[in-house]
Amino acid sequence: MYSKEALKVFLEKQMQLFDEPVAESMEEAAEFLEDCMAVEVNSIKEVRRYLDGMGADVSGMSAQEIEEAAEVFRLPSGKYLIVEG
């Protein structure tokens, strides 16, 4: 399950990761995120840990650089949604 906040942010900002929209409603967004096994995490440290665990070389990246990655969506609450593109 994804928070409503995460679904809304993904719908609004999906073009940062994809060339064309992949979802047009909250339901489609939820289905898409489930299909690509997106994760919602609580902090930038958890984002770093997740990306490192997936094999991304994030050791030399600053927190800001990680936040600016196309697959990382910062949520208004301070949490993050990570979507593998």
N, C-alpha and C positions, 0 to 999 in steps of 0.2 A: 504494500500500500504506500502511496505517496501522498504527502500533505497537499491540501488545496493550494497552498502557497507555492509549492514546487511545480504543480501542474500549471498554474497561472503563469509563473515566470518562464517555464519552458515554452508555453504557447506564444508568449510575447517575444522571446529571444531565440527561438529555434533556428533562425536564419544565421546566427553566429556560428553554427556547426554544420548546417545543411544548405545546399544551393536552392532548394525549394521546400516549401512547408511539408512536413510529414504528418501533421495533425491539425485539425481545425476546431476541435472541441475538447473539453476536459476529458471526456470518455476516450476519445481517440488518443489523446496525450498519454493517459494512464496505460492504455493497451500498448502503445509504442514503447513507453519506458519499461514496461514489464518485459516486452519482447527482447529489448536490447540489454536487459538486466542492469538498468541504471540504479545508482545508489544515492541515498540522501544521507549526508553526514553532518556532524555538529561543528566541526572546526577545520581551519586550513591545515592543521597538523594531521587530521584524519584524511584530508584530501591527499596530502603528500604521502602518507602511509599507503593509502589505497593505490595511488598511481605507481608508487614504487613496487608494490606487491604485484601489479599487473605488468611489470617489466619496463616501465617508463624510466628514463634516466632523469630524475628530478633532483639529484644530489647537489648540483650547482645552481639550482634555481631559487630565486627569492620567493617569498610568500606572494608578492605582487605578480611576479611572472607566472606563478601557478594559477592565481586567480584569473589571469588574462588568457589562460589556455582555452581554446574553443570548446572543449568538452566540459568545462567547469562553469556552472551557473551559480552565482552568488544570490542567495535569497535574502529578502528584506530583514528577516529575523536573525541573520548572521550565519545561518546554516548554509550548506552547499549541496547542489545536485550535480552528480557526475554522470555524464552520458557518453558512452563509447560510440563514436560515429561510424 
